Amino acid sequence: ISALLHLRIEAVLIVAIGVAVALSLAATARLITHIGPGRRALLLAYAALALAAMPWMHVGQREQIVMIGAVPYAALIAARREDRAVPALLAAAIGAGAALGFALKHYFLLVPVLLELWLLTGQTRRWRPIRPETAALVAVGATYAAAMLLFERDFLLNAKTSLLFVTSRRRFRQSDNAVLAIEVKMTVRKNE
């Protein structure tokens, strides 16, 4: 996009993150209308600070991106737990946006899993696993995984090779340290 618009990539990234933060805050604001105006303004100001201002030196990092999607997703799950009505289109949009962040690292998937468990404990019999946000989450996640397999196969294969190399190297270092420790003990005993 930056080449097409003849703009620096940093400028495009900052605008894209700014738009994502604005959408995240707007979605969150729609979900917390039951909170008084003063507390709601304070909560949204803090969310804006956490999503945009605090990570400003590291704009566009995975953690910032996942937080941008996780804040409205957590508000959505809280609304579901309290049985508040949520428009299906809003829920699906929040699920899709959150999925873009959650898909970046496998351990980010703990967030929706733990939120679902929290929702399940609060709703028990009323809990439904298939909702607009979960359908969007799965659809976007599956599309992301398919795109990675289709377009980045070499990266995945090299990442697997690199992971095996790092694991083997770590084991070598551990065994090397063990051999060194044994040699040190043997030397100490010889000198005694």
ZAKOL-661165 format. One line per 8 residues: their letters; for each residue x, y, z of N, C-alpha, C, O. Coordinates in steps of 0.1 Angstrom, whole numbers, always signed. Layout:
A) X/Y/Z/X/Y/Z/X/Y/Z/X/Y/Z; ...
END
This chain:
ISALLHLR) +8/-12/+0/+0/+0/+0/+9/+12/+0/+6/+22/-7; +20/+12/+8/+28/+24/+8/+35/+27/-5/+36/+38/-9; +39/+17/-13/+44/+19/-26/+34/+24/-35/+37/+33/-44; +22/+19/-34/+11/+23/-43/+7/+38/-41/+4/+45/-50; +8/+42/-28/+5/+56/-25/+17/+65/-24/+15/+77/-22; +29/+60/-27/+41/+67/-26/+43/+74/-13/+47/+85/-12; +41/+66/-2/+42/+71/+12/+52/+62/+19/+55/+50/+15; +58/+67/+29/+67/+59/+37/+59/+48/+45/+48/+50/+49
IEAVLIVA) +65/+36/+46/+58/+25/+52/+54/+28/+67/+44/+23/+72; +63/+36/+74/+60/+39/+88/+47/+48/+89/+39/+46/+98; +45/+57/+79/+33/+65/+80/+21/+57/+77/+11/+59/+84; +22/+47/+68/+10/+39/+65/+7/+30/+78/-4/+28/+81; +18/+25/+84/+16/+16/+96/+9/+24/+107/+0/+19/+114; +14/+36/+109/+8/+45/+120/-7/+48/+117/-15/+47/+127; -10/+51/+105/-24/+53/+102/-32/+41/+103/-43/+41/+109; -27/+29/+99/-34/+17/+100/-37/+13/+114/-48/+9/+118
IGVAVALS) -27/+14/+123/-28/+11/+137/-38/+21/+143/-46/+17/+152; -37/+34/+140/-46/+44/+145/-61/+41/+141/-70/+42/+150; -63/+37/+129/-77/+33/+125/-81/+21/+133/-93/+20/+137; -72/+11/+134/-76/-1/+142/-79/+2/+156/-89/-4/+162; -72/+11/+163/-74/+15/+176/-88/+22/+177/-96/+20/+186; -90/+31/+168/-103/+38/+167/-115/+28/+166/-125/+30/+173; -114/+19/+157/-124/+9/+156/-126/+0/+168/-137/-3/+172; -115/-3/+174/-115/-11/+187/-123/-3/+198/-131/-9/+205
LAATARLI) -119/+9/+199/-126/+18/+209/-140/+20/+206/-149/+20/+216; -144/+22/+194/-158/+24/+190/-166/+11/+193/-177/+12/+198; -160/-1/+190/-167/-13/+193/-169/-15/+208/-180/-19/+213; -158/-12/+215/-159/-13/+230/-169/-4/+235/-177/-8/+244; -170/+8/+230/-179/+18/+235/-194/+14/+233/-202/+16/+241; -196/+7/+221/-210/+2/+219/-214/-9/+229/-226/-11/+231; -204/-16/+234/-207/-27/+243/-208/-23/+258/-213/-31/+266; -203/-12/+261/-203/-8/+275/-212/+4/+278/-210/+12/+287
THIGPGRR) -223/+5/+270/-233/+16/+273/-240/+15/+286/-246/+25/+290; -240/+3/+292/-247/+2/+305/-239/+8/+316/-244/+10/+327; -226/+11/+314/-218/+18/+324/-221/+33/+324/-223/+38/+313; -221/+39/+335/-223/+54/+336/-214/+61/+327/-202/+57/+325; -217/+73/+323/-209/+81/+313/-195/+85/+319/-186/+84/+311; -194/+88/+331/-181/+92/+337/-172/+80/+337/-160/+81/+333; -177/+68/+342/-168/+56/+343/-165/+51/+329/-154/+47/+326; -175/+52/+319/-173/+48/+306/-162/+56/+299/-153/+51/+292
ALLLAYAA) -162/+69/+301/-152/+78/+295/-138/+75/+301/-129/+75/+293; -138/+72/+314/-125/+69/+320/-120/+56/+315/-108/+55/+312; -128/+46/+313/-124/+33/+308/-119/+34/+294/-109/+28/+290; -127/+41/+286/-122/+43/+271/-110/+51/+270/-101/+48/+261; -108/+61/+279/-95/+69/+279/-83/+60/+283/-73/+60/+276; -85/+51/+293/-75/+42/+297/-72/+32/+286/-60/+29/+283; -82/+27/+279/-81/+18/+268/-73/+25/+256/-64/+18/+250; -76/+37/+254/-69/+44/+243/-54/+46/+247/-46/+45/+238
LALAAMPW) -52/+49/+259/-38/+50/+264/-31/+37/+262/-19/+37/+258; -37/+26/+267/-30/+13/+266/-28/+8/+252/-18/+2/+249; -38/+11/+243/-37/+6/+229/-28/+15/+220/-22/+10/+211; -28/+28/+222/-21/+37/+213/-9/+44/+219/+2/+44/+213; -11/+50/+230/+0/+58/+235/+12/+50/+242/+23/+53/+239; +8/+41/+250/+19/+33/+257/+28/+26/+247/+40/+26/+249; +23/+19/+237/+32/+12/+228/+38/+20/+216/+42/+15/+206; +37/+34/+218/+40/+42/+206/+54/+40/+201/+57/+41/+189
MHVGQREQ) +64/+37/+210/+78/+34/+205/+79/+21/+197/+88/+19/+190; +69/+12/+199/+69/-1/+193/+56/-3/+185/+50/-13/+187; +52/+7/+177/+40/+6/+170/+40/-6/+160/+50/-8/+153; +29/-13/+160/+27/-24/+151/+33/-37/+155/+33/-47/+148; +37/-38/+168/+42/-51/+173/+30/-60/+175/+19/-56/+177; +33/-73/+175/+22/-83/+177/+14/-81/+189/+2/-83/+189; +20/-78/+200/+13/-76/+213/+3/-65/+212/-8/-66/+217; +7/-54/+205/-2/-43/+204/-14/-47/+195/-25/-43/+198
IVMIGAVP) -11/-54/+184/-22/-58/+175/-32/-67/+182/-44/-66/+180; -26/-77/+190/-36/-86/+197/-44/-78/+207/-55/-82/+209; -38/-69/+214/-45/-61/+224/-57/-53/+217/-67/-51/+223; -54/-47/+205/-64/-40/+198/-76/-48/+196/-88/-43/+197; -74/-61/+192/-86/-70/+190/-92/-76/+203/-103/-79/+204; -83/-78/+213/-87/-84/+225/-96/-76/+234/-105/-81/+241; -94/-63/+234/-102/-54/+243/-117/-55/+239/-125/-57/+248; -121/-52/+227/-136/-54/+224/-141/-68/+225/-152/-70/+228
YAALIAAR) -132/-78/+222/-136/-92/+223/-139/-95/+238/-149/-102/+241; -131/-90/+247/-134/-92/+261/-146/-85/+266/-154/-91/+273; -149/-73/+261/-161/-66/+264/-173/-74/+258/-184/-74/+264; -172/-79/+246/-182/-87/+240/-186/-100/+249/-197/-103/+251; -175/-107/+253/-178/-118/+261/-184/-115/+275/-193/-122/+280; -180/-103/+280/-187/-98/+293/-201/-95/+290/-210/-98/+299; -204/-89/+279/-218/-86/+275/-226/-99/+274/-238/-100/+278; -220/-109/+268/-227/-122/+266/-229/-129/+280/-240/-134/+282
REDRAVPA) -220/-127/+289/-221/-133/+302/-232/-127/+310/-239/-133/+318; -234/-114/+308/-245/-106/+314/-258/-107/+307/-268/-100/+310; -259/-115/+296/-271/-117/+288/-276/-104/+282/-288/-102/+280; -267/-95/+278/-270/-82/+271/-271/-85/+256/-263/-93/+251; -281/-79/+250/-282/-81/+235/-271/-74/+228/-267/-63/+230; -265/-82/+218/-254/-77/+210/-258/-79/+195/-261/-91/+192; -258/-69/+187/-261/-71/+172/-251/-81/+166/-239/-81/+169; -257/-90/+159/-249/-101/+153/-237/-96/+144/-226/-101/+144
LLAAAIGA) -240/-86/+136/-230/-80/+128/-218/-74/+136/-206/-76/+132; -221/-67/+147/-211/-62/+155/-203/-73/+162/-190/-73/+162; -209/-84/+166/-202/-95/+172/-193/-102/+162/-182/-106/+165; -198/-104/+150/-190/-110/+139/-178/-101/+136/-167/-106/+134; -180/-88/+135/-169/-79/+132/-158/-79/+143/-146/-79/+140; -163/-80/+155/-153/-80/+167/-146/-94/+166/-134/-94/+169; -153/-105/+164/-146/-118/+163/-136/-118/+152/-125/-124/+153; -139/-112/+140/-130/-112/+129/-118/-104/+132/-106/-108/+129
GAALGFAL) -120/-92/+138/-109/-83/+142/-100/-90/+152/-87/-89/+151; -106/-96/+162/-98/-103/+172/-90/-114/+167/-79/-117/+171; -96/-122/+157/-89/-133/+151/-76/-129/+144/-67/-137/+144; -76/-117/+138/-64/-112/+131/-52/-111/+141/-41/-114/+138; -55/-107/+153/-45/-106/+164/-42/-120/+170/-30/-123/+171; -52/-127/+173/-50/-140/+180/-42/-150/+171/-35/-159/+176; -43/-148/+158/-37/-158/+148/-22/-155/+147/-14/-163/+142; -17/-144/+152/-3/-140/+151/+7/-150/+158/+18/-152/+153
KHYFLLVP) +3/-155/+170/+11/-164/+178/+2/-174/+184/-9/-171/+188; +6/-186/+184/-2/-197/+189/-6/-195/+204/-17/-198/+208; +2/-189/+212/-1/-187/+226/-11/-176/+228/-17/-175/+239; -13/-167/+218/-24/-157/+219/-38/-164/+219/-47/-158/+224; -39/-176/+215/-52/-183/+214/-57/-186/+228/-68/-190/+230; -48/-185/+238/-52/-187/+252/-63/-177/+256/-72/-179/+264; -62/-165/+250/-71/-154/+254/-86/-158/+251/-94/-158/+260; -89/-162/+238/-103/-166/+236/-107/-178/+243/-119/-180/+247
VLLELWLL) -98/-188/+245/-101/-200/+252/-105/-197/+266/-115/-202/+271; -97/-189/+273/-100/-186/+287/-112/-177/+288/-120/-179/+298; -114/-168/+279/-127/-160/+279/-139/-169/+277/-149/-167/+283; -138/-179/+268/-149/-189/+266/-152/-197/+278/-163/-199/+282; -141/-201/+285/-143/-209/+298/-150/-200/+308/-158/-205/+316; -146/-187/+309/-152/-178/+318/-167/-176/+315/-176/-176/+324; -170/-175/+302/-184/-174/+297/-192/-187/+301/-203/-186/+305; -186/-198/+298/-192/-211/+301/-195/-212/+316/-206/-217/+319
TGQTRRWR) -186/-208/+324/-189/-209/+339/-200/-200/+343/-207/-202/+353; -202/-189/+336/-212/-179/+340/-226/-182/+334/-236/-178/+339; -226/-190/+323/-239/-193/+316/-243/-207/+317/-255/-210/+315; -234/-216/+319/-236/-231/+320/-246/-236/+309/-241/-238/+298; -259/-237/+312/-268/-243/+302/-272/-234/+291/-275/-238/+280; -270/-221/+293/-274/-211/+282/-262/-209/+272/-264/-203/+261; -250/-214/+275/-238/-212/+267/-240/-219/+254/-244/-231/+253; -237/-212/+243/-237/-218/+230/-223/-216/+224/-218/-205/+223
PIRPETAA) -217/-227/+219/-204/-225/+213/-204/-218/+199/-194/-212/+196; -215/-219/+192/-215/-213/+179/-223/-200/+180/-236/-200/+182; -216/-189/+179/-222/-176/+179/-215/-168/+168/-205/-173/+162; -220/-156/+164/-214/-149/+153/-199/-146/+155/-191/-147/+146; -195/-143/+168/-181/-140/+170/-172/-152/+169/-161/-152/+165; -177/-164/+174/-169/-176/+173/-168/-181/+159/-158/-186/+155; -179/-180/+151/-179/-184/+137/-169/-175/+130/-161/-180/+121; -169/-162/+132/-159/-153/+126/-145/-156/+130/-136/-156/+122
LVAVGATY) -143/-159/+143/-130/-162/+148/-124/-174/+141/-113/-174/+137; -132/-185/+140/-128/-197/+133/-126/-195/+118/-116/-200/+113; -135/-188/+112/-133/-185/+97/-121/-177/+94/-113/-181/+85; -118/-167/+101/-106/-158/+99/-94/-166/+102/-84/-166/+95; -94/-174/+113/-83/-182/+117/-79/-192/+107/-68/-195/+104; -90/-199/+102/-87/-209/+91/-82/-203/+79/-74/-209/+72; -87/-191/+75/-83/-184/+63/-68/-180/+65/-60/-182/+55; -65/-176/+76/-51/-172/+79/-42/-184/+78/-31/-183/+72
AAAMLLFE) -46/-195/+84/-38/-207/+84/-36/-212/+69/-25/-216/+65; -47/-212/+62/-46/-216/+48/-37/-207/+40/-29/-212/+31; -38/-194/+42/-29/-185/+35/-14/-187/+38/-6/-186/+30; -12/-190/+51/+2/-193/+55/+7/-205/+48/+19/-206/+43; -1/-216/+47/+3/-228/+41/+5/-226/+26/+14/-232/+19; -4/-218/+20/-4/-216/+5/+8/-206/+1/+15/-209/-9; +9/-195/+8/+19/-185/+4/+32/-185/+11/+42/-179/+6; +33/-191/+22/+45/-190/+30/+50/-204/+34/+55/-206/+45
RDFLLNAK) +49/-213/+25/+53/-227/+28/+68/-228/+31/+72/-235/+41; +76/-220/+24/+91/-220/+26/+94/-215/+40/+103/-220/+47; +87/-204/+44/+89/-199/+58/+86/-209/+68/+94/-211/+78; +75/-216/+67/+71/-226/+77/+81/-237/+77/+84/-242/+88; +86/-242/+66/+95/-253/+65/+109/-248/+71/+115/-256/+79; +113/-236/+68/+125/-231/+74/+124/-228/+89/+133/-230/+97; +112/-224/+93/+110/-221/+107/+111/-235/+115/+116/-235/+126; +105/-245/+109/+106/-258/+115/+120/-263/+116/+124/-268/+127
TSLLFVTS) +128/-261/+105/+142/-265/+106/+149/-257/+116/+158/-262/+123; +147/-244/+117/+153/-235/+126/+150/-239/+140/+159/-239/+149; +137/-243/+143/+133/-247/+156/+141/-260/+160/+145/-261/+171; +142/-269/+151/+149/-282/+153/+164/-279/+156/+170/-285/+165; +170/-269/+149/+184/-266/+151/+186/-260/+164/+195/-263/+172; +177/-250/+168/+178/-243/+181/+176/-254/+192/+184/-253/+202; +167/-263/+191/+164/-273/+201/+177/-282/+202/+181/-285/+213; +182/-286/+191/+194/-295/+191/+206/-287/+197/+213/-293/+205
RRRFRQSD) +207/-275/+194/+218/-267/+199/+217/-265/+214/+227/-266/+221; +205/-263/+219/+202/-261/+233/+206/-274/+240/+212/-274/+251; +202/-286/+234/+205/-299/+241/+220/-301/+241/+226/-306/+251; +227/-296/+230/+242/-298/+229/+248/-290/+240/+257/-294/+247; +243/-277/+242/+249/-269/+252/+246/-275/+266/+255/-274/+275; +234/-280/+268/+232/-286/+281/+241/-298/+284/+246/-300/+295; +242/-307/+274/+251/-318/+275/+266/-314/+277/+273/-320/+284; +270/-303/+269/+283/-298/+270/+286/-292/+284/+296/-294/+290
NAVLAIEV) +276/-286/+290/+277/-281/+304/+278/-292/+314/+286/-291/+323; +271/-303/+311/+271/-314/+320/+285/-321/+320/+291/-324/+330; +291/-322/+307/+304/-327/+306/+314/-318/+313/+323/-323/+320; +313/-305/+311/+322/-296/+318/+321/-297/+333/+331/-297/+340; +309/-299/+338/+307/-300/+353/+314/-313/+358/+320/-313/+368; +312/-324/+350/+319/-336/+354/+334/-335/+354/+341/-339/+363; +339/-328/+343/+354/-325/+343/+359/-317/+354/+369/-320/+360; +351/-307/+358/+355/-299/+370/+355/-307/+382/+365/-306/+390
KMTVRKNE) +345/-315/+385/+345/-324/+396/+357/-333/+397/+363/-336/+407; +360/-339/+385/+371/-348/+384/+384/-341/+387/+393/-347/+394; +386/-329/+382/+398/-322/+384/+399/-318/+399/+410/-319/+405; +388/-314/+406/+389/-311/+420/+393/-323/+428/+401/-322/+437; +387/-335/+425/+390/-347/+432/+405/-351/+430/+411/-355/+440; +410/-349/+418/+424/-352/+416/+434/-344/+424/+444/-348/+429; +430/-331/+426/+438/-321/+433/+437/-323/+448/+446/-318/+455; +427/-330/+453/+426/-331/+467/+435/-341/+473/+435/-343/+485
END
